[in-house]
Amino acid sequence: MIDYYETKTHPITKRMVLDAYKHVRDNGGSAGIDGESVSDYAENLPGNLYKLWNRMTSGSYLPSLIKEVKIPKKSGGFRSLGIPTVEDRVAQQVVKSYLEPMIDGSFHPNSFGYRKGRNAHQALAQAHKWCKHLGWVIDLDIKGFFDNIDHELMMKAVK
């Protein structure tokens, strides 16, 4: 029997795509630039998931444009929020679910941001613990970090 890994470029199973869809469905969210909601996407679920799986495993998947929504800030002005299409959110979830277990162990134990099973309360508890031993704190919040980072250098680091 031929394993799909032998015929496809990337090791993504149909089950991974289905599980990712269920995660996206359960999170809800707005339609992206294509106007397709999660319930619209579900109307042809087998066909949509097969098409996405086929493109992702063959390396021909390309994400859609992102819908930009301006969110007012309390301090005045706006910040941009990007809303991907449902299909792109499913694809992102597949990649996240695949990579997360492999790279999570490389993070510092005191890293809490956007990590599975970690939250702000745990970060505060860790900060409180460290404050008993040290008399200083470093807080970094780089305004526009992702707008200004050298993306070529970032992608090199990710690779």
Buried (B, 14 or more C-beta within 10 A) or exposed (E): EEEEEEEBEEEBBBEBBBBBBEBBBEEEEEBBBBEBBBEEBEEEEEEBBEBBBBBBBEEEBEEBEBBEEEEEEEEEEEEEEEBBBBBBBBBBBBBEBBEEEEEEEEEEEEEBEEEEEBEEEEBEEBEEEEEEEEEEEEEEEEEEEEEEEEEEEEEEEEE
